[in-house]
Amino acid sequence: MTTSRSTYHHGELRQAVLAAALDVIAAEGPGALSLRDLARRAGVSHAAPAHHFKDRTGLLTAIATEGYDLLAAGLADAPGLRERGVRYVRFAVDHPAHFQVMFQPELLRADDPDLLAAKERASAELRTGVAGLTGVPEPRTAGIAAWSLAHGFATLLLTHNVREALGDRDPEEYFLSLTGLLFAEQLATGEGE
């Protein structure tokens, strides 16, 4: 994706570098990311991306921030915890590069205020799903269990470790069947929705 320098206008370079970085991460993982390579792909000087991201960590932090914002938006207004789980899985499938980066804190600037705010928005949406549960003595523990199920399934899905088990089934429907299997009692009594 080489683009002529003359096609960039103020504000477009940042998005072009982010898009190129997401392509690299999706294809080769975050370890393959280099600001110099991204500059080459964008057709700009090797120093140009540093004006927006300072360094590789800044770029990865921007990607994680964008990912948490996308996740929060995807979870918003979901009816019930199960639907939030489905949307979590959908987010991972639709944004695999973001998903890879978001949960590797060693790659990120942990004290970045934009990242912290985006993480809090996503966490608040996940907590809202747990708040709808009735009869749960430890909501925080229930939230971690629900997150573990959705995150674990999404990770297995993205790493192709459940390909054989899925067969031709839709991953979201398969995830719903998993939650039904594990939480049959709560679902039968109307809890958890």
C-alpha positions in Angstrom: 0.0 0.0 0.0 2.4 2.7 -1.2 0.8 6.1 -1.5 2.2 9.2 -3.0 3.3 11.9 -0.5 1.3 14.4 -2.5 -2.0 12.7 -1.7 -1.7 13.2 2.1 -3.3 16.3 3.6 -3.2 17.4 7.2 -4.7 14.7 9.4 -4.7 11.9 6.9 -1.2 10.6 7.7 -2.1 9.5 11.2 -5.0 7.4 9.9 -2.9 6.0 7.0 -0.2 4.9 9.4 -2.8 3.3 11.8 -4.4 1.5 8.9 -1.0 0.2 7.6 -0.1 -0.9 11.1 -3.3 -2.8 11.5 -2.6 -4.6 8.2 0.9 -5.6 9.4 -0.3 -6.7 12.8 -3.1 -8.8 11.2 -0.7 -10.5 8.8 2.4 -10.8 10.9 1.7 -9.8 14.5 2.7 -6.8 16.5 6.3 -7.9 16.7 6.7 -7.1 12.9 5.7 -3.5 13.4 8.3 -0.8 12.5 7.7 2.9 12.1 10.3 3.0 9.3 8.4 0.3 7.4 5.1 2.0 7.9 6.5 5.3 6.7 7.7 3.5 3.5 4.3 1.9 3.0 2.7 5.3 3.4 5.2 7.0 1.1 6.4 9.5 3.6 9.7 10.2 5.3 10.8 7.8 7.9 10.4 10.5 10.6 6.8 11.4 9.6 5.0 8.8 11.7 6.9 9.9 14.8 5.2 13.3 14.6 1.9 11.5 15.5 3.1 8.6 17.6 6.5 9.4 18.9 7.6 5.8 18.8 6.4 2.2 18.3 4.9 2.1 21.8 3.0 5.2 21.1 1.6 3.7 17.9 0.6 0.5 19.6 -1.0 2.5 22.4 -3.0 4.4 19.8 -4.1 1.1 18.3 -5.2 -0.3 21.7 -7.0 3.0 22.5 -8.9 2.8 19.2 -9.7 -0.9 19.9 -11.1 -0.2 23.4 -13.3 2.6 21.9 -14.5 0.2 19.2 -15.2 -2.5 21.7 -17.1 -0.1 24.0 -19.2 1.1 21.0 -19.9 -2.5 20.0 -21.1 -3.5 23.5 -23.2 -0.4 24.1 -27.0 -1.1 24.3 -26.6 -4.9 24.1 -29.4 -6.6 25.9 -28.1 -8.9 28.5 -24.8 -10.5 29.3 -25.0 -13.2 26.6 -25.4 -10.7 23.8 -22.5 -8.7 25.2 -20.4 -11.9 25.0 -21.5 -12.4 21.4 -20.6 -8.8 20.6 -17.2 -9.3 22.2 -16.6 -12.3 20.0 -17.8 -10.3 17.0 -15.4 -7.5 17.8 -12.5 -9.9 18.0 -13.4 -11.4 14.6 -14.0 -7.9 13.0 -10.9 -6.3 14.5 -8.3 -9.0 15.0 -5.3 -6.7 15.0 -6.8 -4.4 17.6 -7.6 -7.5 19.7 -4.0 -8.7 19.5 -2.6 -5.5 20.8 -5.2 -4.5 23.4 -4.4 -7.3 25.7 -0.6 -7.1 25.7 0.1 -4.5 28.3 3.9 -4.9 27.9 3.5 -3.3 24.4 1.6 -0.3 25.6 2.2 3.0 27.5 0.1 1.9 30.5 -0.3 5.4 31.9 -1.6 7.0 28.7 -4.7 9.0 29.6 -6.5 8.2 26.4 -5.9 4.5 26.8 -7.0 4.6 30.4 -10.2 6.4 29.5 -11.0 4.0 26.6 -10.3 1.0 28.8 -12.7 2.3 31.4 -15.5 2.9 28.8 -15.1 -0.7 27.6 -15.0 -2.0 31.2 -18.1 0.0 32.1 -20.0 -1.7 29.2 -18.9 -5.1 30.4 -19.9 -4.3 34.0 -23.3 -3.2 32.7 -23.9 -6.7 31.4 -23.0 -8.3 34.7 -25.2 -5.8 36.6 -28.2 -7.4 34.8 -27.6 -10.7 36.5 -29.8 -11.7 39.4 -28.9 -13.9 42.3 -25.2 -13.5 41.8 -23.4 -13.2 45.2 -20.1 -12.0 43.7 -20.7 -9.8 40.6 -17.0 -9.1 40.1 -16.2 -12.8 40.0 -19.2 -13.4 37.7 -17.8 -10.6 35.4 -14.4 -12.2 35.3 -15.9 -15.6 34.5 -18.0 -14.1 31.7 -15.0 -12.1 30.3 -12.9 -15.3 30.5 -15.4 -17.2 28.5 -15.8 -14.6 25.8 -12.1 -13.7 25.6 -11.0 -17.3 25.7 -13.4 -18.3 22.9 -12.4 -15.3 20.8 -8.7 -16.1 21.2 -9.2 -19.7 20.3 -11.3 -18.6 17.3 -8.6 -16.2 16.1 -5.8 -18.7 16.5 -7.8 -21.3 14.6 -7.8 -23.7 17.5 -11.6 -24.4 17.4 -11.8 -24.6 13.6 -12.6 -28.4 13.7 -15.1 -28.1 16.5 -16.9 -25.2 14.7 -17.1 -26.8 11.3 -19.6 -24.8 9.3 -21.3 -23.3 12.3 -21.4 -19.5 12.8 -19.0 -18.6 15.6 -21.5 -16.3 17.3 -24.2 -19.1 17.4 -21.5 -21.5 18.6 -20.6 -19.1 21.4 -24.3 -18.8 22.4 -24.5 -22.6 22.6 -21.4 -22.7 24.9 -23.0 -20.1 27.2 -26.2 -22.1 27.2 -24.3 -25.3 28.0 -22.4 -23.8 30.9 -25.1 -21.6 32.3 -28.2 -23.8 31.6 -29.6 -23.3 35.2 -29.5 -19.5 35.1 -30.9 -19.4 31.6 -33.8 -21.8 32.6 -34.7 -19.5 35.4 -34.4 -16.3 33.4 -31.2 -15.1 35.1 -28.3 -13.8 33.1 -30.4 -12.0 30.4 
